[in-house]
Amino acid sequence: MAHTITDECITCGTCADVCPEGAISEGDEVYTIDAQKCTDCATCVDECPVSAIQPAS
């Protein structure tokens, strides 16, 4: 299951910097996660300073 980034994202880029798969990129308003690349490692979840990354539902 991939993760998603909520509107709480402050576009700091921390998640993209730590993603080992390169699945996170800057979107128009918030960063986005490519579900095809995401391996559900949750590294981004642990590093997000505002808890804006959640498991996809």
C-alpha positions as CSV (number, residue, x, y, z in Angstrom):
1,M,0.0,0.0,0.0
2,A,1.5,3.4,-1.0
3,H,1.3,6.4,1.2
4,T,-0.3,9.8,0.4
5,I,0.6,13.3,1.3
6,T,-2.2,15.4,2.8
7,D,-2.9,19.1,2.5
8,E,-1.0,19.6,5.8
9,C,2.2,19.4,3.7
10,I,4.4,22.5,4.1
11,T,6.5,21.7,0.9
12,C,9.7,21.4,2.9
13,G,11.0,18.6,0.7
14,T,12.2,16.4,3.6
15,C,10.2,13.5,2.4
16,A,11.7,13.6,-1.1
17,D,15.2,13.8,0.3
18,V,14.8,10.6,2.4
19,C,12.8,8.4,0.0
20,P,15.0,5.5,-1.0
21,E,12.9,4.8,-4.1
22,G,12.7,8.3,-5.4
23,A,8.9,8.0,-5.3
24,I,8.2,11.5,-4.0
25,S,8.3,14.7,-6.1
26,E,7.1,18.2,-5.8
27,G,3.6,18.7,-7.0
28,D,1.7,21.9,-7.7
29,E,0.7,22.6,-4.1
30,V,2.0,19.7,-2.1
31,Y,4.5,16.9,-2.7
32,T,3.2,13.7,-4.3
33,I,4.0,10.1,-4.0
34,D,4.1,7.8,-7.1
35,A,2.2,4.7,-5.9
36,Q,4.0,2.6,-8.5
37,K,7.4,3.4,-7.0
38,C,6.4,3.5,-3.3
39,T,7.4,0.4,-1.4
40,D,5.6,1.3,1.8
41,C,8.9,1.6,3.8
42,A,7.4,4.6,5.8
43,T,10.8,6.4,5.9
44,C,8.9,9.5,4.8
45,V,6.3,9.2,7.5
46,D,9.0,9.2,10.2
47,E,10.8,12.2,8.8
48,C,7.8,14.5,8.0
49,P,7.9,17.4,10.5
50,V,4.2,18.0,10.2
51,S,2.8,14.4,10.0
52,A,1.4,15.1,6.5
53,I,2.0,11.6,5.2
54,Q,-0.6,8.9,5.8
55,P,-1.1,5.3,4.6
56,A,-3.3,5.3,1.5
57,S,-6.9,4.1,2.1
